[in-house]
Amino acid sequence: MKFTKMHGAGNDYVYVDCFNHDTPADPAATAIAVSDRHKGIGADGLILIRPSEVADARMQMFNADGSEAEMCGNGVRCVAKYIYDHDICKQDSVKIETGAGTLSIDLVANDGKVEQAKVDMGEPILIADLIPTTLSGDAKMSPVVDVPLDIDGQTFDVTCVSMGNPHCVIFVDKATDELVHGIGPLIENDPRFPARVNVEFIELVSPSEVRQRTWERGSGETMACGTGASAVCVAGVLSGRTERKITNHLLGGTLILEWDETTNHVFKTGPAVEVFSGCWQEA
Ligand SMILES: N[C@@H](CCC[C@H](N)C(=O)O)C(=O)O
């Protein structure tokens, strides 16, 4: 299997170009094998770059545990870069089909290679049943904002947002290892999140700046989560902590987010990097 390793702000995936190479027969099993950081290539998961009937390409993504996710905010920038850099679609603005709809991405290239991409992440989903979560806001149909969640003898105020995939955002004084690795997996697998959930622990630096650590559904702690950073932008505004435009510092890089008042869409700008290519032989 020919592959390319890419990352967006340190959120790294093994990418397979299904325009020019064979598609893995069992992508879930391949995701588990290649993601292993000791016995595989080492990645947060597997992303297939597939032809699309409605867009310039289709992204299909699998977490490190083999579960398929609807969307990947860092991955979609890398898919856009790949199809541009590898001459599959040499346009400054591309459309990528995902499990959460078709997204438009504007590319900034230098010397024929994309360095940054701005993604229209679409509208956040705030209806509890659709996120999905059984937690509820103040009134039926009101967003789940700073709702107390009891877990492991502690209470956290959580805000729930779907960016096509589910997120639980928690503002904390310090995003410690105990929170990320201890509480993260408990919330991920809590029955109040029937489809499991990605968990973001956020330190507020100022109304326009935050620091994020993420426990991802199906992959554990990652260096960055683009859908998570978008959910944080929305959660910050809904809870009155941040402005509509924020700089988000993640472990592996920085993303710029804006929840646009006119369109209700979230825009996310960040890097996309190709690391190396190779050939994977199943054992
Ligand atoms: N890292 C991604 C999100 C990947 C999917 C997620 N773990 C899920 O299961 O929803 C991002 O950058 O958005």
The ligand as a Tripos MOL2 file, in Angstrom:
@<TRIPOS>MOLECULE
LIG
   13    12     1     0     0
SMALL
NO_CHARGES

@<TRIPOS>ATOM
      1 N1         -8.4000   15.0470   14.6570 N.3       1 LIG1
      2 C1         -9.5920   15.3370   14.0070 C.3       1 LIG1
      3 C2        -10.8490   14.6180   14.4300 C.3       1 LIG1
      4 C3        -10.7580   13.1360   14.1010 C.3       1 LIG1
      5 C4        -12.0260   12.3670   14.3730 C.3       1 LIG1
      6 C5        -12.3910   12.2820   15.8230 C.3       1 LIG1
      7 N2        -11.4380   11.5460   16.6040 N.3       1 LIG1
      8 C6        -13.7840   11.6430   15.9400 C.2       1 LIG1
      9 O1        -13.8960   10.4230   16.1570 O.co2     1 LIG1
     10 O2        -14.7560   12.3790   15.7920 O.co2     1 LIG1
     11 C7         -9.7960   16.8050   13.7020 C.2       1 LIG1
     12 O3         -8.7760   17.4690   13.4300 O.co2     1 LIG1
     13 O4        -10.9110   17.2820   13.6300 O.co2     1 LIG1
@<TRIPOS>BOND
     1     1     2 1
     2     2     3 1
     3     2    11 1
     4     3     4 1
     5     4     5 1
     6     5     6 1
     7     6     7 1
     8     6     8 1
     9     8     9 2
    10     8    10 1
    11    11    12 2
    12    11    13 1
@<TRIPOS>SUBSTRUCTURE
     1 LIG1         1 GROUP 0 **** ****
